[in-house]
Amino acid sequence: MQFGFNYNKKKTIQALRFHFISRKEIRLLVIVVNVFAIVSAILFYSKKIRPEYFLLGSILWLAIMIASWYILPYTVYKKTEMFKHYFIVTLQQKGIVLESEKGEIEWSWDKFQSYTESPNFFHLYFNPKSFLLIPSDEIGDEMRHEIRGFLRQIKK
């Protein structure tokens, strides 16, 4: 099975957001900052702390949200040359082949540790920080189902 694609900037940024928000350390950080902000708001409202601590919690929360929602995805998108090329993907029983005008590369399915699916992409993970995005929104349901069948091999 073979198909071609370009990366759509908006959809790719959203997929990168999905990746960063799904990371355990970022989720934990967001939870800790949210708890701190809520506790400081309650303590500020009950006049137990000064307003500076409440302000600090709010600023931390805002900084974490801006970093994970805007700064990280846009930085990765700008630095990754791959998102600017046209690709042809060939999915086979033994693996995946990715071709562009720069060349081609082939990976067997056992090179991927895991995968996940976001609304517009399949995220194929080589390790927790390195992954390949394959668009799923512009292909048909039948091809999407076949890709899921190939990807189930990763989980085994």
C-alpha positions as CSV (number, residue, x, y, z in Angstrom):
1,M,0.0,0.0,0.0
2,Q,1.4,3.4,-1.0
3,F,0.4,7.0,-0.6
4,G,1.9,10.5,-0.8
5,F,1.6,13.5,1.5
6,N,2.8,16.9,2.5
7,Y,2.7,18.0,6.2
8,N,0.0,20.6,6.8
9,K,1.5,23.1,9.3
10,K,-1.7,23.6,11.4
11,K,-2.3,19.8,11.7
12,T,1.4,19.1,12.3
13,I,1.5,21.7,15.1
14,Q,-1.6,20.1,16.7
15,A,0.1,16.6,16.5
16,L,3.2,18.0,18.2
17,R,1.0,19.5,20.9
18,F,-0.6,16.1,21.3
19,H,2.9,14.5,21.6
20,F,4.0,17.0,24.3
21,I,0.9,16.9,26.3
22,S,0.9,13.1,26.3
23,R,4.4,13.0,27.8
24,K,4.3,11.8,31.4
25,E,6.7,14.5,32.7
26,I,4.8,17.4,31.1
27,R,1.4,16.0,32.4
28,L,2.9,15.7,35.9
29,L,4.3,19.2,35.7
30,V,0.9,20.6,34.6
31,I,-0.8,18.7,37.4
32,V,1.6,20.0,40.1
33,V,1.4,23.6,38.8
34,N,-2.4,23.4,38.7
35,V,-2.6,22.1,42.3
36,F,-0.2,24.8,43.4
37,A,-2.3,27.5,41.7
38,I,-5.6,26.1,43.1
39,V,-4.1,25.8,46.7
40,S,-2.6,29.3,46.5
41,A,-6.0,30.7,45.2
42,I,-7.8,29.1,48.2
43,L,-5.3,30.3,50.7
44,F,-5.3,33.8,49.2
45,Y,-9.1,33.9,49.3
46,S,-9.1,32.8,52.9
47,K,-6.4,35.5,53.7
48,K,-3.8,32.9,54.7
49,I,-1.1,34.0,52.2
50,R,-0.1,37.2,50.6
51,P,-1.1,37.9,47.0
52,E,2.4,37.4,45.7
53,Y,2.2,33.6,46.1
54,F,-1.1,33.5,44.3
55,L,0.4,35.6,41.5
56,L,3.4,33.3,41.4
57,G,1.1,30.3,40.9
58,S,-0.8,32.0,38.2
59,I,2.4,33.1,36.4
60,L,3.8,29.5,36.6
61,W,0.6,28.0,35.2
62,L,0.6,30.5,32.4
63,A,4.2,29.9,31.5
64,I,3.8,26.1,31.5
65,M,0.7,26.3,29.2
66,I,2.4,28.8,26.8
67,A,5.5,26.6,26.7
68,S,3.8,23.3,26.1
69,W,1.0,24.7,23.8
70,Y,3.0,27.2,21.7
71,I,6.7,27.4,22.2
72,L,7.6,23.7,22.1
73,P,5.5,22.7,19.0
74,Y,6.4,25.7,16.9
75,T,10.1,25.4,17.8
76,V,10.2,21.7,16.8
77,Y,8.2,22.5,13.6
78,K,10.7,25.2,12.6
79,K,13.8,23.2,13.3
80,T,12.6,20.0,11.6
81,E,13.4,20.1,7.9
82,M,11.3,17.0,7.3
83,F,8.0,18.9,7.6
84,K,8.8,20.9,4.5
85,H,9.1,18.0,2.0
86,Y,6.7,15.8,0.0
87,F,6.8,12.1,0.9
88,I,5.7,8.8,-0.5
89,V,5.0,6.2,2.1
90,T,5.0,2.5,1.2
91,L,3.6,0.2,3.9
92,Q,4.6,-3.5,3.6
93,Q,4.3,-6.6,5.8
94,K,8.0,-6.3,6.8
95,G,8.1,-2.5,7.4
96,I,7.7,1.0,6.1
97,V,9.5,2.9,3.4
98,L,9.6,6.7,3.3
99,E,10.7,8.4,0.1
100,S,11.3,12.0,-0.8
101,E,13.4,14.0,-3.3
102,K,16.3,13.8,-0.7
103,G,16.3,10.0,-0.8
104,E,14.5,7.0,0.9
105,I,14.7,5.1,4.1
106,E,13.2,1.8,5.2
107,W,12.4,0.7,8.7
108,S,11.2,-2.7,9.8
109,W,8.2,-2.8,12.2
110,D,10.4,-4.0,15.0
111,K,12.3,-0.6,14.9
112,F,9.3,1.1,16.4
113,Q,8.6,0.7,20.2
114,S,5.0,1.9,20.1
115,Y,2.5,3.9,18.3
116,T,-0.5,6.1,19.0
117,E,-3.1,7.8,16.9
118,S,-4.2,11.4,17.2
119,P,-7.0,12.9,15.1
120,N,-4.9,13.6,12.0
121,F,-1.8,11.4,12.4
122,F,-0.3,8.1,13.4
123,H,2.7,8.7,15.8
124,L,5.2,5.9,15.3
125,Y,7.7,6.0,18.2
126,F,11.3,4.8,17.8
127,N,11.8,5.7,21.5
128,P,9.9,8.0,23.9
129,K,11.4,11.2,22.3
130,S,11.9,10.2,18.7
131,F,8.9,9.6,16.4
132,L,7.6,9.7,12.9
133,L,4.3,11.3,12.0
134,I,2.2,9.7,9.3
135,P,-0.9,11.7,8.2
136,S,-4.1,9.7,8.6
137,D,-6.7,12.3,7.7
138,E,-6.3,12.3,4.0
139,I,-6.3,8.6,3.4
140,G,-9.4,6.4,3.2
141,D,-11.0,4.4,6.0
142,E,-9.9,1.2,4.4
143,M,-6.3,2.2,4.2
144,R,-6.4,3.6,7.8
145,H,-7.7,0.2,8.9
146,E,-4.9,-1.6,7.1
147,I,-2.3,0.7,8.7
148,R,-3.7,-0.1,12.1
149,G,-3.3,-3.8,11.3
150,F,0.4,-3.2,10.5
151,L,0.8,-1.1,13.6
152,R,-0.6,-3.9,15.8
153,Q,2.6,-5.8,15.1
154,I,4.5,-3.1,17.0
155,K,2.5,-3.9,20.2
156,K,3.4,-7.6,20.0
